[in-house]
Amino acid sequence: LFRSVCPTAAELCDRCQMVIVSMESTSDLTALYNGIAQFIRPGHIFIDLTDTSPALAHAVAQGMRRREAYYLDCG
């Protein structure tokens, strides 16, 4: 759906302060995060509804923290 509204990860992060995702698999979540990581800005909020491992959630949260963004794991 986001491709029809925001065709690129950069535009998604420019247009949205909060991103809510629910991915089918942890590999999809990892790919999504890696695709948008460079565009994440301080204050962005990333809410993850994906059923994932605590280790992956912690790794994503650490990456968000380094970018001064917020990550909420709600899997």
N, C-alpha and C positions, 0 to 999 in steps of 0.2 A: 504494500500500500504506500509506503513512504516514497517509493520511486515515482509515483504519479504526482505527488505533492512536492517532494524534494528529491530531485534526480541524483544528487551527490551527497556523500557524507558531510562534506564541508557546508553545503547549503542546509542540511538538516540541523547541524550544530549552530549555524548562524541564526536560523529561524526559530529554534526551539530551546527554551531554557530547561525544560524537563523532557526526558525521553523515557517512555515506559515500554519495555520489551518482554515478550514471552516467546522464547525460541523453542524449537522442537528438540534440539539436542545441545549438549555442552559444546560440541565442535562448532555449531552455528553461532552460539553466544561468543565463543572465542574469535571467530571470524568477524563478527559484527564489531566487537570491541576493538580488534586490531585495525579494522577499516575506519573507525571514527576516532581512534585515540589521538591522532595528531591534531584533530580539530576541536577537541574538548577544551573549554575555557573555564577559568575560575568561576565558581558559582553554579555551573551546570549540575543538574540532578539527574541521575541515572537510576531508574527503578527497574529491577530485574525480577520478573515473575517465573523465570526458568527454573526447573527443578535441577539443581546443580550441586556439586560437592562443596563442602566447606572450604576446601583448599582452593578451588577455582574462584569462589566468591571472595575469598581473602586476597587472592592475587589481583582480581579486578579492582577490588576496593583500594588496594595499595597503589595501583596505577592511577586511579581517580584522585586519590589523596595527593599524589605527586603533582597532579595538575590543578590542585585546589578545587576539585569538584567533589560531589557527594555521590555515594553509591549505597543503595538500599536493596538488600537481598530479601526477597519475599517469596522464594521458591516453594 
